[in-house]
Amino acid sequence: MEKMFCIGVALGAIGGALLVANSYKARSLVKKSQAEIMQKVDEMMDERLKASEGDGEEKPEKKTKK
């Protein structure tokens, strides 16, 4: 059962890659979606950086023994 699932996932990924490689509309949709995701990630990271700067406290680093 797991073997068939893995084969299906692999074939689906290959089919999707071939579709995107041969279709201009699909390729542009993927690029647009990637750009939107990257923009949202950048916004989230900026918010977290501002929040951590606003705390005013630095967290002590953990020291490990070598």
N, C-alpha and C positions, 0 to 999 in steps of 0.2 A: 504494500500500500504506500509506504513512504517512498519507495523507489519510483513508483508511477507519478507521485506528486512532484518529486524532484525533476523527473523527465519533463513533465508538463510545464513546470516553472521555467526550465531551461529552454524548451521549445518556444514558450511564450515570449521570453526575453529576446531570443534570436529573431523571432517573427516581428516583434516590436521594433527592434533595431533596424531590420531590413525595411520596414514600413517607413520609419522616420528617415532613413538614408535615401529612400527613393521618392519621398513626397515633400515638396516644398512647403505645403501648408502645415504638415505635421512637424517638420523641422522648425519652422518659424514659431509654431505654438510651443514647442519644447523650449526654445530659446527665450521666448517671452515669459514662460512660467519660471524658468531658472532665474531670470532677472528679477521677477517679483519676489521670489523666495529669498534671494540674496539681499534685496532691499529690506525686507522684513527682519531678516537676521541682523543686519547692520543696525536697524532701529532698536531692536531688543538689546543688542550689546551696548549701544550708546546709553540706553536707559539704565542698564545694570552698572555701567561705569559711573554714571552720575549718582546713582543711589549709593554706591560704595564710597565715592568721594564725599558724599554728604554725611556719612556716618562720623567721619573725623577720627575714627579709631583704626589703627592698623592691626591686623590679626597677626599674632606671633607665628613665625614659621616653625614647622615641626622639624626637629633635628633627628637624624637617623644615625645609628651607629654603623660604622663600616667594618 
